[in-house]
Amino acid sequence: MCGFFLAGSSFGKEHGHQQHPNILFVIMDDVGVDQLGLFGYGGLPPAVGPQTPVLKTIAENGVKFRNVWATPECSPSRVSMFTGRYPMRHNVMAAILPPDLAISQQSPFETATPKVLKAAGYKSALIGKSHFTNSPTNPRTPSTNPYGETAVVQLGWDYFQGWFDGGPNAIDTTAGGVVPVDSTTGLGPYKCGYVSNKQVDPVNGADSGACYQSNGSCVNLSQNPGQTCLQSGGILVPNASCLTPTPSNVNFNQQNGYYVSQLVVNTGENTPAVISPVDDPVGRGYRTTLEANFAIDWINKQSISNPWMTTISFSSAHTPFQPAPSSLVYTKALTVGQDCSDGSLDSRVLMNQMIEAMDKELGRVLVETGIATKNIDGSISYDPHKSNTVVIIVGDNGSYASDVRLPFDPEHSKGTVYQTGVWVPLIVAGPMVNKPGRDVSSMVNIVDLFSLFGDIGGINVRSYVPKTQALDAKPLMPYLTNPTQDKKPIRSTNFTQYGENTRATDFVNGTCVIKSANTCTILFPGQNICEVGYGGTWYGEGTSQPIPSSYPNGFSSCCQVNQYLYSKSPSSVVAVLPDNSYAVRNKDYKLVQQTTTNYDPNNPTLGSACLTQTVDEFYKVNELPVTLVPPQSPALDRPTGSLANNLLSSGTASLTYVQNKNYQELQKELTHVIGSAQPCPGDANLDGLINSKDYLEQIKWIGITGGSSTWWDMNQDGLTNDTDISLLKTAVSPCKLPR
């Protein structure tokens, strides 16, 4: 038995006419399990990590899942959790970026959670970051998604209020145009996006100034005026008094990290999206606070007689790192942190602040929607039986690079299938939890949330999702209702993967070396996102690096980057993000299989030594918490460095009988999982057939999009035209059904 809550069960009947519980689903961005002390981690010693009393209170009244895998990046995890399917089935393999075609964005033909829950009467809202599609608000990077700015509601949500971007925009180092950029660096002096005080920056800082708002109002400020003004949505002119009109150099049209964003609101699939201008006060203020405000407002407008599911997809703690408002930070002694540049010594302090602010604002959501109450000391009191609401909190992937907490591995973190890149926290609380305060050590995958959402709504998802759409989700509900279920794990293995999204065949990748991770990637489509967004070194078109003149448009592969670096110094080569990565594990062992195109130093002729290899790695892993007495820490998979522990480093001959047996079993399992995804080009509506329905849809979308990217772009050139019509007509049908 999978433990489904069936329609007509007693659960929820005491709450008026509403038959099923509400769902408050919280996604934390780039918060791996390494960040949280309540899971036994948070750094060495654990006290250096962020304080999260709200998460702790929810966990004490629910269940902590200690062995959860996501995918290594945000977009594939988000699509997987709402479809119950691995990336190889929905084809969102990595974080979605502007060049990625429609085929690598969440398809409207997927049976996503909000569509399933509609059958049980649920209303659904998505608040905050979406990133299922590349529907950017910036007109300079038009969407390749046929639905454009209405994509989220077209995918099934009733309401969307938030942001399409993968993370907040870069920090505005001019602090709103109050100082010009440096002619050499192209940056202003304010690393955190506001005018620092004199103590922090004696040269450019200010202890007073005029704080202008976009509506023309102004107030004179002192006492840390720059940050105070930015938090209010304003721009500070340092060492000045208010004047009328607003000085001409004040720029309200520049986005600024977590404090100035371009908000998108979509209230239904038949209504156009409303994209606010950057100077609109609705998108000015601390983003985590705005996301909490939007959620509170939507939840409190819902009818008490109908269930709802609200997803608060916090942008925090994705880069860029900026100081949170001091009122939201618990660890006041650690509120220093004025260097917001990527990889700075302050970045962990700033990440602490951002996670703590998220925790505190989540507490406000719970209190102001009636799910919890507030104690006299400011803490929350949460009793799951007093609210007909299930609270679910998860991280979307591992933490990023230099912000990983020891003893986890910053060089093999977000973007990799190693433990540090895919191991995430999951907390579930609600009235169905039997014996709360428990930990579950059984393996869980992020796709399993799809089953849990269905179970809460009384829906057997397998009977609802078409048989042509393979499901990878396993039940989670038994772990909540049965305290002994952990002794009989539902999953015997776990799986994750990472790859490249589909871009137009004529797209030329640029190359970026992320300095904090010493790793090269071709994922980033431009210099700005590489250098400003991730603090990297750009080797693509427009690079400032002195590369050979035979590459006028820069390097298009990381192999070429390493060839160049090796020619300068053999020790300067960098790691290369694999083309494809898979990982599968059982209780004790983990197999990593990666295909990488890299430079072969035995053939150093520039431009002719790129070699593609598939390599297995094999590790013993566990989930031990960090303790000082006795000294212990989790067994992680480390392919390089002084702690490298790949059991295959000396070949299979060095494996013990038990190790070799596990290795063979995991190889077989990996082959089975990969082989279960049968490609079916042309079957964009996912019905297992290539027939007239696909042809008619193809013609329809060519008309709607004018022939641009659609799900029926057969040759993946970014266009849907007569060539694709011909290719669809000759495609083989029927497709093989998933196993």
N, C-alpha and C positions, 0 to 999 in steps of 0.2 A: 504494500500500500504506500502511496506517495503522500498521504496526509492532506488531500485537497479539502478546503472549506467549501462545501457545497451550498448552493442556493437553498435557503430554508433552514440553515443551521441556526442554533440559538445565539451564536456569536454576533453581537451588535444589535440584537432586538430591543435591548433596554434603552437604546438611544432613539426614541421617537419611531418614525416610520423607516429610518435608514437601516437597510439590511446588512450592508457590508461596511467595514471600517474605512476611514479615510487613510490616505498614505501620504506621509511627508518624507520625500526622498531627497537626501542631501548628498551632493557630489563635491568632494574637495579636490581641487586641481593641483596636481604634482605633489601630493602629500602621501609619501610612501609610509610603510609601517615603521620605518626607521625614525620617524619624527616624534612618535607618541610614547610618552612614559607609561601610559596606562596599558600598553601592550608589552611593556618590559624593555623598551628601547628609549630613544630620545637623546642619545649621546653618551659619552663617557666623561664624568658620571651622568646618569640619566637626568639629574636635576638641571643640567644646562639646556635642556630642550624646552619647548613651549609648554606653558601651563594650560590645561584644557579641562577646567572643572565641569563645564556643561557636558562635554563628551563623557567624562567620567561618571557623572550622575546618570546619564542615559544608559551607559554600559552596566552600571550597578543594578539597573532595573530591567536589563535585557540580556543579550548574549553577545559576547565578543567572539568573532571568528578569526582565529589566529593564523590560518594557513590558506590565504586567498590569493589567487593569481588574477591579475588583469592582463591587458596587452601592454607593450612598452610605451605607447603613446595615447594621447587623449581621444582622438577621433575614433579609432577602431574599438576602443573600450566602450565608448558611449553608444556606438551602433550595436555592439554585441550585447550590452546589458539590456537594451530595449528590443532586441530581436531574438535573443537566445541562440545566436549563431556565431561561429568562429569567423574571423576575417576572410578566410579563403572562400567562404560562401557569399558574404555580402560585398567583398572586394574593396573594402576600406582598410587598407593595409598599414597606413601611417597617418600622421597628422595631416589633415586636408589643407592644402595651400592653394593660392589663386590659379596656378596652371593646371590643377587636377581636373580631369574630365568628369562628366556626369556619372560615368560608370564606376568611379571611385568615390561616390558620395552616397549617402543613404538613399535607397530607392523607395519611391512611393508604393512599389509593389511588395515591399517587405511588410509582414504582418507585425507591426510594431505595437508595443505595450498600450499606448493610448487607444489604438483601434480595438484591441482585445477588451480593454476595460469598458469601452463604450457599451459593449454587450451587457454589462452588469450595471449600466446607468451612471458610470463615472463621468465627471467633468475633469479635464486635465489642463494643467498649466505648466509651462516651462519658463522658469525665471532665471536670468543670468546668462551664462555662456551656453551656446548651443554647439556649434562646430560639428554638426552632422553633414554640413554642406559648405561650399565656398561661396556663400551669398554675401559678399563684402558690402559695406556701406560706402566705401571709397569709390567714386565713379571712375577713377583712373584704373581700377582693377575690376572690370565687369565680371559678373558671375558666369561660370560655365554650367550652372544648374538651371534647367529649363524653368523652374518655378521662381527663381530669383529670390527677392526679399520675402516672399510668402511661403518659402519652403517648409518652415517648421510646422505651420498649421496644415499644410498640404500633406505632411507626413502623419498627421493624426491628432496633434495637440489642439485643444480648443482655444488656447490663449498663449501668446508668447510676448515677453517683455524682457529685453536684455540686449545681448551683443552677439554678432556673428563671428567676430574675430577669434582666433585661437588663444589670444591673450591680450591684455591691455596694450595699447600702443606704447611706443618708446617714450621715455621721460623727456619732457620739454626742458632742456637745460638753459633756455633763455628765460624761464619762469614767466612765460606769457609775453615775450617780446620786450621785456624791460631792459635787456642788454643785448647788444649784437653778438653774433657768433664769432668765434675766432676764425680768422681767414685760413689758418693752417689745418685745424682740427674739424672745423665745421660745427663746433659745439660751443655752448655757453658755459659759464662758470658754475651753474647751480646743478650739481649732480643729482639732487633729489627732486628737482622740479619746482622748487620754491626758494625765495631769498632766505639764506641762512642768517642766523644772528651773528653778531660781531665776535662772540666767543668762539664760534665754530669757524668762521671765515672773516678774519680781521680786514681783509682787503675788499671783498665784494659783499660782505654781509651788512645787515642793518638791524637796528633795534627799534626802529619806528618806520612808519610809512603810511601811504594812503592806499586803502583796499577798495578797489573798484569792482563793481558787479556789472554783468553784461546788460542790465537794464538801465545803466547810467548812474545808479546810486553809489555812494562812497562813504567810508567811515575811516577815521584816523585810528591806527592801531599802534600799540607798543607791546612789549613782552612776547617775544617770539612771533613777531607779526607775520612773517612770510608763511609759515606753516598754518597759522590760524586763518589767514586770509584764503589760502588754497583750500582748506577744509570747508570753508563756507561757499566755495564756488567762485571765488574772486581772484583777482590778480593784484599783487602788491607793487606799487611804485615805491622803491626804497627811499628813505630819508626825504619824504615829500609830504605835503598836506593836500587834502582833497581840493580839486579844481573842477570847474565846469567849462567846457565839456571834458570828457575823458581824454587824456593825452593820446596823441595819434600813434605812439609806438606800442600801446597796449593792444595785444592780439588775443581776442577771444575765440579765434577760429583755429587754434592749435590744440590738438589732443595732448594729454599729459598723463601717461601712466594710469594709475588707479583713481585719479582725481578729475579728469576731464575726458569724457567718452561720448561717442555718438550713439544714442539710444535708438533701439528699434522696438516698435509695438505693433503686434498683429492680433486683431481680436476675432478673426475667423477666416475660413478659407475663401469666402466670397467678398472679403474686404481687403483693400490694399494696405500694405504695411505703411506705417507712419515712421519716417526716419527723421529724428530731430536734428536740427543744425547744431554744430559744435557749441555755439554760444547760447543755446537754450539751457536755462537753469535746471531742467529736468535731468540732464546727464552730467551735471557738475556737482561734485561732492565725492566723498569716499565711496568707491564702487561697492565694497562689501556692505556698507550701510544702505546704499540704494537698493541692492539686491534683497536685503532683508525687508526694507520698506515695501517693495513691490509685492513680495510674497505675502506679507501681512495684509496688505490691501486686498489682494485677490481672494485669499482664504476667507477673510471676514465678510466678503460679499456673497459667499456661497450659501445655498439653501441648506438648512439643517436636515431636510428630508432626503437629500441626495448625496451620495459619497463623492469625494473628490480625491484626485492625486495631484499634489504639487511637487514638482521637481525644482529645488533650489540648487542650481548649478553654479556654485561660487567660483568666481575667477581666481580667488586666492587659493594657493600661494604661488601662482604662475609668475614667472618673470614678467616685467621688471620689478625689482624689490624697492619699495618705498616705505618710509615710516608710516605706521598707522596712527590715527588720532590717539593721543595719550589717554583719553577717557576709555579707550577700548583695550588697553594693554594692562595685563595683570602684573607682570614683573617689572615694576617701576624702576628698579635698580638697573635694568638692562635696556632702558629706553634710549641709550646712546645709539648711534648708528647714523651717521650723516654722509657716508660715502655709498651712494647707490649704484656705482658702476659695477658691471658684472664681474663676479669673482673677487670682490673686495673682501677685506677682513670683516667688514660690517655686515656682509650678506646674511650670515646665519642669525645675527641679532635681528635684522630686518625681517627674516622669515619667521622668527619667533613671534615678532609683533603681529605679522599678518595672520598667522595661524591663531594666535590668541584673540585678535579682533574678530576673526571668523567665528570662533567658539562663543565669544560674548554676544555677537549679533544673532547667532543661532538661538542662544538663550532668550533673547528678546523676542524672536519669532515665536518661540514656544509659549512665552508668557502672554504676549499680546494677542495670540489666537486662542487662548484658553486651554492649551495642551498642558501647560505647567503653570505654577504660581511662583511668585518671588518672595524670598525670605527677607527678614529684616536686615540681614547682613549683606544682601545683594545676590546671594546664591539662589539657585532655583530649586523648587520642590517639584518632583516629577513622579506621579503615580500613574502607570499605564492603564490602570483599571478605572480611572476617573475621566479618561478621554477615549473616545472611539476612534483612535488614530494610531497607526503603526508608524514608528519612526525608524528610518533606515539611513545609515550614514556610511559612505564608502569613499575611498580614494580611487582616482581614475588610472593612475600608473605610479611608478616609483618616483622618488624625488630626483631633482635635477642636479647632476654633476657636483660642483664644489659645495653645494648646500646639503649634501647627504650627511647624516649623523654617523659617527663611528659607533660600532666597528664595521658598518656597512661600507661598500666599495664605491667611491665617487667616480672612478674611472670606468665602471661598468654599471651605470645607473639608468635613468630614463633614456629610452631609445634603444635599449638592449634587452635581450631575453634572460639575462642573468637575474638572480634573486633580487638584487637591489633595484632593478628596473621594473619588476612585475609584481612584487610582493606588496600588497596593500592592506590597509585596515578595513574592517567591516563590522559594524555594530547594528543590531536589530533589537528593537524594543516594542512591546505592544501587549495588549491584554491576553493574547494567546500564549505568551511565554510562560512555561512551567519551570519553576525554580530559577528565577532570574539571578544574575550575577555570575553566571557560568561562562567558562571559556570552551570553545569548540576547536579541537585541533585537527579535525578531519579536513581533507582537501576540498576546497570550494573554488569554483571558477566564476568570473564576473558574469558569464552568460547565465548562471544559475539564478540571478536576480529576476530574469524573465519569468521563470517558473514561480518564484515567490510572489511577484506582482499578481500573476494569474490566480494563485491559490488564495491570496487575500481577498480577491474579488469573487471567489467561488467558481472560477473557470479552469477547467482542465485545458491547458494551453495546447497540448498535443491534438486534442479533438477539435480545436478551433483553428489552428494554423493548417493551411493546405498541406497534404502529404508530399507535394512536390518541393516544399521548403523544409529541408532537413533541420532538425533541432538538435543542438548540443547541450541544452540546459538540463540540469538534474535538479531534483527537488531540494529545497532548503527548509521548508516548513517542518519536516520531522525533527530537525535539530532544535526547533523552538518549542514544540509541544511535548517532545519525549526526551527527558534529561539523560537517558541511557543510549540515545541514538549514536552518540559519538563513539561508542564501543563497537558499532557496526557501520563503519563509514560507507556512504553511498557511492562516492567516487573511489576507485582503486588507482586511478591515474589522473594526471592533470595535464593540460596542454596550453601553450601560448605560441604566438608567432609575430613576426614583424617582416615587412617587405616594402616595396615601392608602389606608390599609387600610379594609376594610369594617366599619363600626360600625352598630349598630341605628339605624333611621331616626329614632327619637325621641331619640337621644343628642344632647345639646347640647355642642358643643365649647367648651372654655375657651381663652383666648388667653394666650400667654406670649411676652415679649420677652427673648430671650437676650442679655444685655448685652454679653458678650465678643465676640459676632458681630454685634451691632446688628441682629438679625433677629427677626421675629415668626413664630410657628408656632402651629397649632391641634392639634398632635399630642399634647400632654401633657394627660392627663385630669384633672389636679388641681393645686392650689396647691403642695402639698408638693414634688412632683417638679420643678415649675418653679423654685421659689425655693430649695429646699434642694439638690435634685439637680443643677440646672444653673445656679444663681446668677442666675436670671432675675427679671423683674418680671411679676407675675401681674395680668391684667386680666379674668379670668373671675369666676365666682361666688365671692364672699367677698373680692374685691380690696380692698386698702387705699388704692387710688388714688382721687382725688377726681373720679370720672367722673360724667356727668350722671345725675340721679335717674331719668330715663326708661329707664335700663338697670339695673334693680334686681338682675338676675342677672349683671351684668358684660357684657363684650363677647363675642360668639360668633364673630367673624371678625376677621382681621387688618386688613381694610379699615376696620372700625369703629375699631380702635386708631389707625390712621393718620389717620383723620378727626379723632379727638379730639386727637392730638398736633399735627396741623397747626393746629387751632384755637388751641392754646396757643402754638406757634411753628412757622412753616413749615419751619425747618431741623431740627426734631426728629423728622421722620418716619423710619421705619426700613425696612429691607429686609423683604420678605415672601417666605417660603418658597413656591415655586410649588405649585399644585395637582398638576401633572404635569410631569415633566422627562424628556427623552430626549437622549441623545448618541450620535453615531456618528462614527467617524473612519476615515481611511485612513492611509497611512504618514506623510503630512505635514500633513493638514488635519483639522479637527474641526468638526462641526456640532452645535450645541446648540439644542434646540427646547423652549420652556417655555410652559405655560399658567398664568397667574397672575390671581387676583382681588385687586384693590387699589383704593386710593382715587384718584379722579380730582380733582386740585386745581382743575380748571376748573369743577367742580360741587361746591362745598364744603358743600352742605346735608347736615347729619348724617343718616345713615341712607338716603340716596338716590343716592349717587354711586359705588357699587361697580361696577367695570368688569372683565370677564374678557377677557383678550387672550392670543393665542398669538403668540409672537415667536421668530424665528430669530436665532441668533448664529453667527458663523463665525470660526474662528481657525486660525492656523498654530502647530503644536505640535511639540516634539521631546523627546528624553530625554537631552540632554547632561548629564554630571555637572558638579558645581560644582568649578571650579578657580580659583585666584587668579592663576596665571601659566600660560598667558594667562588673563585674566579671562573666565569664561564661566559660564552657568547655563542650566537648561532653559527652553525657550519654553513658558510656561503660558498658559492662557486666563483673562484678567482682564476681566470685563465693566465694572467701575467703578474709580474711583480714578485716581491720577496715571499708573499703568502700564496703563491700559485699552487693549486691543488688538483689540477686535471689528472685524473687517474689514467688517462690514455697518453700522457706525455711520453711514456716509454713504450707505447704500443700495447696491444691486447695481451701479449705474452706476460706482461707484468701483473695482470689482474688475478686476483684469487678466484677460486671456484665460485664463491657466492657473488663476487663482483661481476664476473663474466656472465653468470646466469642472469643477473639483473640487467646487464648491458644488452644482452641478446633479447630479453623480453621487451625492453624499452625501444629497441630498434624496430621490433615487430609492431609494437603499438604505434610508433610514429608513422611507419609505412601505412598502417591501416587507416589512421586518422587522415593523413594527407590524401590517400587514395579514395577516401569517401566523398571527396568533393569532385564531382564530374562537371567539367566545363561545358557550357551550352551557349556559345555565342549566338545571339539573335533572340534567345528566349528572355527578353528583358522583362516580361510580365511574370516570370517565374512560375508558369503553369506546366512546365515540363515538356512543352511542345513549341515547335516553330511552325506557325500556321498563319492563317489570314488575320487573326487577331493582332499578331505582331506587325504584319504588313500595314494594317489599317492604323495602328498606333504610330508606326513610323511615319506614315504620310501625315497624320495629324500633327505630330510634333515638328516635322519639317516646316509645316505651315505656321505653327505658333512661334517657333524660334528663328525662322528665317534661314534655317539650314545650319545652325550652330550645334554645339555639343548637346547630344541627347543620349538616352540609354540604348538607342539603336544605331549608334555610330560604329558600324561594323569594322572599319579599318582603323579606327582610333586615331584619326587625323585631326580631331577637333571640329569636324564638319559632318553634317548628316545630309546627304545629297543623293543624286542618281546612282553614284557608285555604291553607296550603302544599300540602296533599294535592290540593285542587282545582286549584291552579295547575300542579302537576306533571302532572296528568292532561290538561291542555290544552296542555302544552308541545309544541313542534314536534320531530319526530324523523324521520329521523336527523339528527344534527348534521353540519356540514361537517368532513371530516377535515383535520388540519393539513397545510399545504403544506411 
